[in-house]
């Protein structure tokens, strides 16, 4: 599943669409995770003002007072191509005025496309409950301490909760906790102030580095230009079960938490 660094990489790729006009659209008849309540024909002749991101949602702001929301789901891909071939799992495409196409392909159909009036965007059901961004100033020690004060669940599940902080997916939660030297099995409210400060710094560091490396390509992730990410080459614990820890040589452990695989070093992380 594309996580925040991957989606941010794609957002940056899509900046070339700035001020381009949409001249044609394609939409398949397959049901997606969410079907737009607005006729997507409203996209035709609209000009793209800018491409934003909130959590793992891409928000394409248009000059007709609407926003196109794109969520990639588990296996979705956005590509900028010169020719639209209408492949089997292409569920949405729009032709832009420089004759290129923006194509959304999603084999598993857990992603979605939606169009909404700008005035209603903050109340969109997929956006309204999202917490702060991990790279924002609002995400700091005081904020995280308050959010975790009464949380008895494990810290890894807590930092993956979009109502606490958005975009810290499975890969980056494991890597951040390793960087902070905190065990993923610790209860969230057991962390000391010094550990919380380190965790905030580690999350910001790992997410920033992953964006710089254009995300992690584990299975089927490519950016909008068709390139692989590079951050998977810097993973220290994620998907490294039974391999020696880069710090202490102990074997990396794999466990399952909240139906998600977690990877950590029992010696380095306490």
Protein Blocks (a to p, Z undefined) as FASTA:
>chain_A
ZZfklmmmmmmmmmmmgopacfbdcddfbdcfbdcfbdfklmgopacfbdcdehjaccdd
dfkopacdddekjmbccdddfbdghiaklcbdcddfkopacddddfkopaccddddfklm
mmpmklmmpccdfkbmklcfklmmmmmmmmcbdfklmmmpmklbghiafklmmmmmmmno
pafkbcfklpcfklmmmmmmmmmmmmmmmmmnnpaafklgccfkopacfklmmpfkgopg
hiacfklopacddddeehiacdddfklpZZ
